[in-house]
Amino acid sequence: MAHIPPNTTAAGPVRRPARTAGARRAERDLWGLLLVACAVPLTGSALDFARLSGAPVDGWSGAVLPWLRLLCSLAAGCWLAGLLAERRAARRRTALAVAAAACAARVADLVRAGEAQGVVGSVATTVLLAWLCGELAVRHGAGWRGLGIAPPGARTAAGRLTAAMVLGAVFVLAYTTVTWMAGLQTGLPAAAPWLPVLDRAQSAALGWSGPADMVANILFTGVAEEMVLVGAVVVLGRAAGRPLWAACAISLLLRVAAHLYLGVPGIALLLLGSCALLLYLRCRRLTPLVAGHIVYDLTASFAPSPEALSTCVLAVLLGTGAGFAAWLLWFAPAGPSEGGTSAAAGGDAVRIPASSGSGRGAEAAAEAGRPDGAVATGGPRT
């Protein structure tokens, strides 16, 4: 029997189909979005990790990060304005105004650092980043709904119950992740003192100048980690023709890298990142994913004590469990013995097409009993 080398046939080598121009543009857009969204967190995290490892980098963050924030805000604003002009959208002037506010605040922060400048710059940049994610999804055929913002069925009873369950699940998962991370921070110095571990308060490591700055950065974190690293990475990765595992690997790698300022305990973010991806791929709901992350961080920041935070988590856990029981009772798809086909009452809350558009394809597929490209599958912060 003749030996045939891998990736060949008897007729010759197997040629992979050429990627389309749209797929190549989607990949460029994906990497550009990740650069704009993650350049500041990754740089700051890398510098902090280097300091924890003993490298002489004191003062580098203050010298590098303000300029990097300005460049990223400017890039996000110009890119968004260009996308809106490309499809002649109506709100180009609004995008330019938000970009101008972000850049002005960043320049003012360079001249004289202050909490007000930081808050305005962070909030304006968060708005630009969220808007940019949606416009890129529109550019590549998914749209805001395909990204997971108000998808088909979101305003039905089943859709609202699903959103509440996703929000509660993210809240509890964030608490679980932080608890694991705190255990690593406590145990690693004794078990392996040579490993870098954060040696000061998390708020000090992040450089927050006050409560308003903390809230503004929490909003940015929720959008960057969930809307970009989950929703946009999956949608644009698909448009680029990349396998799902590659998109998930990029998402998890960047999420952990952005938390290396915590030292080795930052690997605990693999738990929250993996579960966030699973929730998104199963339910296709991005808004409750972002909201759950932000609500947890705000609760952990303003909770008067760890006991109060634990009480909040227990209440959310019980509420999420009750919501899941209600979903099973009223909206779960019927089994074959109860009608031969899955019930459509809760189908849109569980199966949403990857590129939803108007949602008519999903509704038609549900009526025909077949999927349509669906994927079935303070205190410390995250």
C-alpha positions, 0 to 999 in steps of 0.5 A: 500500500502506497504511503500518502503524506498528510494533507495530500491525496493520490491526485496531489496535495490538497489545496486550501480554498482561498480566503475571500476579501471579506474574510481578510478584512474581518481579520484585519478588523479583529486585530485592529479592534483588539489593539485599540481595546487592549493596548492600555490594559495589556501594557499596564499589566505587563509593566506591573508583572515585570515590577512584581518579577523584580524588573526596574520599571518603576515610573514607566506606567506614568510615562507610557500609559497616558500617551497610549490612552490618547492614541487609543481614544483617537484611533477608536474615534477616527475608525468609528467615524470612518465606518459611519461615513462608509455606510453614510450613517446619520450619527457621524457627528455624534461619534466625532463629538464623543471622540473629541471629548475623549481626546480632549480629556486625554490631552488634559490628563497629560498636561495635568493629571486629575480625576475629572479628566480621567473619568471623562476620558474613560467614559467617552472611550468606553462609548466609542469602543462599544459603538465600534464593536457594533459598527464592525458587526454591521460591516461584516453582516452580523449587525447589532442583533447578531452581536447579541444586543437585543437579538430576536426574542429578547423582549419576550418573556422567555428572552427576558428570563434568559437575560436575567439568568445570564446576568445572575450566572456571570455575577456568581461566576465573577465572585467564584473567580475572585474567591479562587484568585484570593486563595491563590494570593494567600497561598502562593507566597508561602508555597512558592515565594519565588512566584510574582504575586500582587503585593498591594491593594488592587485599586492601587495597582490599577491607579484609580484616583477616586470613586468616580474614576473607579466607576468609569474604569469598571464600565470600561472593563465590562465593555472591553472584557465582554463586548470585545473579548467575547462578542466581537472576537467570536463574531469577527473570528467567524467572519474571518473564517477562523475556527471557533477554538481559535477565537476562544483561545485568543479571548482567554489568552488576552483576558488572562494577560490583562490581569497579570498585574495580579501576578500568577493568581491572574490565571484564575480569570480562565474560569470566568472567561471560559464560562462567559464564552460558553454562556455567549455561545449557548444563549447569544446574549451579550447585554446581560453578560456585560451588565453582570460583569459591571454589576458584580464589580460595582457591588464588590467595590461598594459592599461595606464588608465581605459578609455583605458581598457574600449575602448579595451573591447568595441572593443572586444565586437563589434568584438565578436558580429560581429563574432557571426553574421557571424557564424549565417549567414554562419555556424549555423545549418539549421532548419528542414524547410531548409532540415530536418537535421542539417547542418554539416558545423558548427556542429564541432564547437558546438558539440564535443564528450567528449572523441574525440580521433581521431574525427572519431566518431563525424564525423560519428555521424554528418553524421548519424544525431545523437550526439555521446556523445556530450555535447550540452548544473595596472588594476585589474586582474581575 
